[in-house]
């Protein structure tokens, strides 16, 4: 949180014990087969600028401030800095809780960098196995809380007293990822439903029939598969449904699908101007956050600078595994370290030639199946499309099969951002080998699965 010394990218918390052993089987990359709409603004930015962005848009149209003379507690960024567009980096933790506000059903961290206009969302599975870090354990002891040393990430919130639940969860996430978090936002289901209803519902393609009841949690889920407009109550059912073939990963995939659709609707200029009073009321009455109105107004100046092609959603690397008779998500420390460095610390990526790497988004990409698994090119194509890349129909490669995946590019400096999608891949500049109209061709190797 603010005021805490940021760790270097090479440091990871020393609070690691046997609870972090890797699963016996190496994790396979999560490859959703659904084709998402183009990734747009993530939900955290919706909450971050619900008031600030609304105020900014309102002021631009009317010339009047909706906040009057209000002055709140500011962050390290002053209003002049924001007006001048000085570069900022911002990490925000977002928690979605149940009706009682005890269990966190949704957790993610958003990293925003104004310098490269990028926005990354890192979803954290609620069942992630953690060892309670020293700072949180000390807080538990000082407040007389009873807790298990090794537990699930979402239990950190429920073990805490009301005054410290968000702070403790932030501290545990900082310990898990080795980052500093600037702000937090906690939204309960009532506020969630209000936001969805305020914008007139959200159109989403429900991926499967959903039928589940848990009277103890007052949870009744009954949704049919297919494209439909969900109201607040139905949206709650969608994001709380858990019975997916891929477990927590499937749940996160659907949550991200819905949240980006909601954010797109919330952030439309028509919606901001029409629903300004409701947004402000919801944000500062039904949402718990340490972002002041003044902070929100400051951040609003950066909203228009977000590059829609540089918004990415990731999930904590790892795999589901039983420890004893308890089901956990065991995160992979090595892959997590690489992903954290990529998202939160690595400012520029350079190619072997020393050129600055550019994003492959906006370029035409073709995925060719040069491996041994039927449908693999389709799955990779769908994943890339879900992450905002422009992908053609997948094809079958008729050349010689090799183990390593080849990323053939037309221009040096592109393609580097695609390497992480594959188990073993290399970029090669080969403009003469590319089909007409294709900027990047990915030939899947036999090592992909």
C-alpha positions in Angstrom: 0.0 0.0 0.0 1.1 3.6 -0.2 4.1 4.3 2.0 5.4 0.8 1.8 8.8 0.3 0.2 8.4 -1.2 -3.2 10.3 -4.4 -3.6 12.9 -4.9 -6.4 11.8 -7.2 -9.2 14.2 -9.9 -8.2 13.0 -10.2 -4.6 10.3 -12.5 -3.5 9.0 -12.8 0.1 11.0 -15.2 2.2 7.8 -16.5 3.8 7.7 -19.6 1.6 7.3 -23.1 2.9 6.2 -26.5 1.8 2.8 -25.1 0.9 4.3 -23.7 -2.3 5.5 -27.0 -3.7 4.8 -27.2 -7.4 2.2 -29.7 -8.7 3.6 -33.0 -9.9 2.5 -32.3 -13.4 3.8 -29.2 -15.2 1.0 -26.7 -15.7 -0.3 -26.4 -19.2 -1.1 -22.9 -20.5 -4.8 -22.0 -20.0 -6.3 -21.9 -23.5 -10.0 -20.9 -23.5 -11.6 -22.0 -26.7 -14.2 -19.2 -26.8 -13.6 -16.2 -29.0 -14.1 -13.1 -26.9 -15.0 -9.6 -28.1 -12.0 -7.3 -28.5 -10.6 -6.6 -25.1 -11.7 -3.2 -23.9 -11.3 -1.2 -20.7 -11.2 -3.5 -17.7 -13.7 -3.2 -14.9 -11.2 -1.7 -12.4 -10.9 1.4 -14.5 -14.6 1.7 -14.5 -14.7 1.9 -10.7 -11.5 3.9 -10.6 -13.0 6.7 -12.7 -16.7 6.3 -12.1 -16.7 9.5 -10.2 -13.6 11.1 -11.6 -14.2 10.2 -15.2 -17.9 11.2 -14.9 -16.8 14.5 -13.3 -14.3 15.1 -16.0 -16.8 14.4 -18.8 -19.5 16.5 -17.1 -17.1 19.4 -16.7 -16.0 19.2 -20.4 -19.7 19.4 -21.5 -21.2 21.8 -19.0 -18.2 23.8 -17.8 -19.4 23.2 -14.2 -17.9 21.0 -11.4 -20.3 18.4 -10.1 -18.4 18.3 -6.8 -18.6 22.1 -6.0 -15.8 23.1 -3.8 -15.0 19.7 -2.4 -11.3 19.0 -1.7 -10.4 15.6 -0.4 -7.2 13.9 0.7 -4.9 13.6 -2.3 -2.3 11.1 -3.3 1.3 11.7 -4.4 0.0 12.9 -7.8 -1.1 16.5 -7.6 -3.8 18.1 -9.8 -1.2 20.1 -11.7 0.8 16.9 -12.5 -2.4 15.3 -13.8 -3.4 18.3 -15.9 0.1 18.4 -17.5 -0.2 14.7 -18.2 2.9 13.6 -16.3 3.5 9.9 -16.4 2.2 7.7 -13.6 2.2 4.0 -12.7 -0.7 2.7 -10.6 -1.5 -0.6 -9.0 -5.1 -1.1 -7.8 -6.4 -4.2 -6.0 -10.1 -5.0 -6.6 -12.2 -7.3 -4.4 -15.8 -8.4 -5.1 -17.5 -9.7 -1.9 -20.6 -11.7 -1.0 -23.7 -10.1 0.6 -22.2 -10.3 4.1 -19.0 -8.7 2.8 -16.9 -11.6 4.3 -16.0 -13.8 1.4 -14.1 -12.4 -1.6 -15.5 -14.1 -4.7 -13.5 -11.9 -7.2 -9.9 -10.7 -6.7 -7.6 -9.0 -9.2 -4.9 -6.4 -9.5 -4.7 -3.8 -12.2 -1.5 -2.2 -13.3 -1.7 1.0 -15.3 1.2 2.8 -17.0 0.5 6.1 -18.7 3.9 6.2 -20.4 3.0 3.3 -22.7 -0.8 3.7 -22.3 -1.1 0.1 -21.1 -3.5 -1.6 -18.7 -3.0 -5.1 -17.3 -5.4 -7.0 -15.2 -4.1 -10.0 -13.2 -6.8 -12.3 -11.8 -6.0 -14.1 -8.6 -7.9 -17.4 -8.0 -9.7 -17.2 -4.7 -8.5 -20.7 -3.7 -4.8 -19.8 -4.1 -2.9 -21.5 -1.3 -0.9 -19.0 0.8 1.0 -18.9 4.0 -0.2 -15.9 6.1 2.5 -13.3 5.8 4.2 -11.7 8.9 2.4 -8.4 8.7 -1.0 -9.9 8.4 -0.2 -12.5 11.2 0.8 -9.6 13.5 -2.4 -7.8 12.8 -4.4 -10.9 13.5 -2.7 -11.4 16.8 -3.1 -7.7 17.8 -6.8 -7.8 17.0 -7.4 -11.2 18.6 -8.4 -13.0 15.4 -8.2 -16.8 15.0 -6.7 -18.0 11.7 -4.9 -20.9 10.0 -1.3 -20.2 9.0 -1.7 -22.0 5.7 -5.0 -21.1 4.0 -6.8 -19.9 0.9 -6.2 -16.3 -0.4 -9.9 -15.3 0.0 -9.8 -16.4 3.7 -7.5 -13.6 4.6 -10.4 -11.2 4.2 -12.8 -13.3 6.2 -10.3 -13.9 9.1 -10.0 -10.1 9.5 -12.0 -7.7 11.5 -14.1 -5.1 9.5 -11.5 -2.3 9.9 -8.6 -4.3 8.6 -10.0 -6.8 6.1 -9.0 -4.8 3.0 -5.7 -3.8 4.4 -4.8 -7.4 5.3 -5.8 -8.7 1.9 -3.7 -6.0 0.2 -0.7 -6.9 2.4 -1.1 -10.6 1.5 -1.3 -9.9 -2.2 1.8 -7.7 -2.0 3.6 -10.5 -0.3 2.4 -13.1 -2.9 3.4 -11.0 -5.9 6.2 -8.9 -4.5 4.6 -5.6 -5.6 3.4 -2.4 -4.0 -0.4 -1.6 -4.2 -1.5 2.0 -4.3 -5.2 1.7 -3.8 -7.9 -0.9 -3.2 -11.6 -1.1 -4.2 -14.1 -3.4 -2.6 -17.5 -3.8 -4.1 -20.3 -5.9 -2.6 -23.0 -7.6 -4.6 -25.6 -4.9 -3.9 -23.4 -2.3 -5.5 -22.6 -4.7 -8.3 -26.3 -5.2 -9.1 -27.0 -1.5 -8.9 -24.3 -0.7 -11.4 -25.6 -3.3 -13.9 -29.2 -2.1 -13.5 -28.1 1.6 -13.8 -26.7 1.0 -17.3 -29.8 -0.9 -18.4 -28.2 -4.4 -18.2 -25.3 -5.9 -20.0 -25.3 -8.1 -23.1 -23.2 -11.2 -22.7 -22.9 -14.6 -24.3 -23.4 -17.1 -21.4 -21.1 -20.0 -22.2 -23.2 -22.8 -20.7 -26.4 -23.6 -18.9 -26.0 -22.7 -15.3 -28.1 -24.4 -12.6 -26.9 -24.3 -9.0 -28.5 -23.7 -5.6 -27.0 -23.1 -2.2 -29.7 -21.9 0.3 -27.0 -21.5 3.0 -25.5 -18.7 0.9 -28.9 -17.5 -0.4 -27.4 -18.4 -3.8 -29.8 -19.5 -6.6 -28.4 -19.6 -10.1 -30.5 -20.5 -13.1 -29.2 -19.1 -16.5 -29.6 -20.5 -20.0 -26.6 -20.6 -22.4 -26.6 -18.0 -25.2 -26.4 -14.3 -26.0 -28.7 -12.3 -23.7 -28.9 -9.0 -21.8 -28.5 -9.7 -18.0 -29.9 -7.5 -15.3 -28.1 -7.0 -12.0 -29.5 -10.1 -10.3 -28.7 -12.3 -13.3 -25.2 -10.8 -13.6 -24.6 -11.7 -10.0 -25.5 -15.3 -10.8 -23.1 -15.3 -13.7 -20.1 -14.1 -11.8 -20.7 -16.4 -8.8 -21.3 -19.6 -10.8 -18.5 -22.1 -10.0 -19.2 -25.4 -11.8 -16.9 -25.2 -14.8 -15.0 -28.1 -16.3 -11.8 -26.1 -15.8 -12.6 -25.0 -12.2 -11.5 -21.6 -10.9 -9.8 -20.8 -14.3 -13.1 -21.2 -16.1 -14.8 -19.0 -13.6 -12.2 -16.3 -14.0 -12.5 -16.5 -17.8 -16.3 -15.8 -17.7 -15.9 -13.1 -15.1 -13.4 -11.3 -17.3 -15.7 -11.7 -20.3 -18.6 -10.1 -18.4 -16.5 -7.4 -16.7 -15.0 -6.0 -19.9 -18.5 -5.9 -21.4 -19.8 -4.0 -18.3 -16.8 -1.6 -18.4 -17.4 -0.8 -22.0 -21.0 0.2 -21.3 -20.2 2.1 -18.0 -17.5 4.1 -19.7 -19.4 5.2 -22.8 -19.8 9.0 -22.8 -23.6 8.8 -23.0 -23.7 6.5 -20.0 -21.4 8.8 -17.9 -23.4 11.9 -18.6 -26.8 10.2 -18.1 -25.9 8.3 -15.0 -23.5 10.7 -13.2 -25.5 11.0 -10.0 -26.1 7.3 -9.7 -22.4 6.5 -10.4 -21.2 8.9 -7.7 -23.8 7.6 -5.2 -22.8 4.0 -5.8 -19.1 4.6 -5.7 -19.0 6.5 -2.5 -22.0 4.9 -0.7 -21.9 1.2 -1.7 -18.2 0.8 -2.7 -15.4 0.8 -0.1 -12.2 2.4 -1.4 -9.3 4.5 -0.3 -9.5 6.5 -3.6 -10.8 10.0 -2.7 -12.9 12.1 -5.0 -9.9 14.3 -5.6 -7.7 11.3 -6.5 -10.4 10.1 -8.9 -10.6 13.5 -10.6 -6.8 13.4 -11.0 -6.8 10.0 -12.6 -9.6 10.8 -14.9 -7.2 13.0 -17.0 -5.5 9.8 -18.1 -8.6 7.8 -19.2 -8.5 9.1 -22.8 -4.9 8.0 -23.1 -5.5 4.3 -22.7 -4.7 2.4 -25.8 -7.5 -0.1 -26.5 -4.9 -2.4 -28.1 -2.8 -2.5 -24.9 -5.4 -3.8 -22.4 -4.5 -7.3 -21.3 -6.0 -9.8 -18.9 -3.8 -12.5 -17.2 -4.4 -15.1 -14.6 -2.0 -16.1 -11.8 0.1 -19.1 -13.2 -0.6 -22.4 -11.4 -2.9 -25.4 -11.3 -5.6 -26.9 -9.1 -4.5 -29.5 -6.7 -5.7 -31.3 -3.6 -3.6 -31.0 -0.5 -5.0 -33.6 2.0 -8.7 -33.4 1.4 -8.8 -29.6 0.6 -8.9 -28.3 -3.0 -6.4 -25.5 -3.6 -5.0 -23.5 -6.5 -1.2 -23.9 -6.2 0.5 -21.0 -7.9 3.8 -21.6 -9.7 6.4 -19.3 -8.1 8.8 -19.3 -11.0 6.1 -18.6 -13.6 4.5 -16.1 -11.3 7.9 -14.3 -10.9 8.3 -14.0 -14.7 4.7 -12.8 -15.1 5.0 -10.2 -12.3 8.3 -8.9 -13.8 6.6 -8.7 -17.2 3.6 -6.8 -16.0 4.7 -4.6 -13.1 8.5 -4.0 -13.5 9.6 -4.5 -17.1 9.4 -1.1 -18.7 10.7 -2.0 -22.2 11.1 -5.2 -24.1 14.0 -5.3 -26.6 14.7 -7.7 -29.4 18.0 -9.5 -29.8 19.0 -6.9 -32.4 18.6 -4.3 -29.8 15.5 -2.7 -31.3 12.6 -1.7 -29.1 9.9 -4.3 -29.5 6.5 -3.1 -30.6 3.0 -4.6 -30.0 1.7 -7.1 -32.5 -1.8 -5.9 -31.9 -3.3 -4.3 -35.0 -1.2 -6.6 -37.2 -2.8 -9.5 -39.1 -1.8 -12.9 -37.5 -2.2 -16.4 -38.9 -1.9 -19.5 -36.8 -0.8 -22.7 -38.6 -1.1 -26.1 -37.0 2.3 -27.7 -37.5 1.8 -30.0 -34.5 0.1 -33.2 -33.7 -3.0 -32.1 -31.9 -6.2 -31.5 -33.9 -7.9 -28.1 -33.2 -4.8 -26.6 -31.6 -4.5 -23.8 -34.1 -8.1 -22.9 -33.4 -7.6 -22.8 -29.7 -4.5 -20.5 -29.9 -6.3 -18.3 -32.5 -9.2 -17.9 -30.1 -7.0 -17.0 -27.2 -5.1 -14.4 -29.2 -8.4 -12.9 -30.5 -9.6 -12.8 -26.9 -6.6 -10.8 -25.9 -7.2 -8.2 -28.6 -5.1 -9.5 -31.5 -6.3 -9.5 -35.1 -6.3 -13.2 -36.2 -7.3 -14.8 -39.4 -8.9 -18.3 -39.8 -6.4 -20.9 -38.6 -4.7 -23.2 -41.2 -2.8 -26.4 -41.4 1.0 -26.2 -42.1 2.1 -28.6 -44.8 5.8 -28.1 -44.4 8.3 -30.1 -42.2 7.3 -30.4 -38.6 9.7 -29.2 -35.9 9.3 -29.2 -32.1 9.7 -25.4 -31.5 7.0 -23.0 -32.5 8.1 -20.4 -35.1 6.8 -16.9 -35.0 7.5 -15.5 -38.5 7.3 -11.7 -38.8 7.4 -9.3 -41.6 9.4 -6.6 -39.7 12.0 -7.0 -37.0 10.8 -5.7 -33.6 7.4 -7.4 -33.8 6.2 -10.7 -32.5 8.1 -10.6 -29.1 4.9 -10.1 -27.2 3.5 -13.4 -28.6 6.3 -15.7 -27.3 4.8 -16.1 -23.8 1.7 -17.8 -25.2 3.7 -20.8 -26.2 5.7 -23.5 -24.4 8.8 -23.1 -26.7 8.8 -20.4 -29.3 11.2 -18.2 -31.2 10.7 -15.1 -33.4 12.2 -15.0 -36.9 12.1 -12.3 -39.5 10.9 -14.0 -42.7 8.9 -11.5 -44.9 9.3 -13.7 -48.0 7.7 -16.7 -46.4 4.5 -14.9 -45.2 1.2 -15.3 -47.2 -0.3 -12.3 -48.8 -2.0 -10.0 -46.3 -0.4 -11.7 -43.3 2.0 -9.7 -41.1 2.8 -12.5 -38.6 2.5 -16.3 -39.1 2.7 -18.6 -36.1 3.7 -22.2 -37.0 2.9 -24.4 -34.0 5.6 -26.9 -33.2 5.1 -30.5 -32.1 6.0 -29.5 -28.5 2.8 -27.5 -28.1 -0.2 -29.2 -26.5 
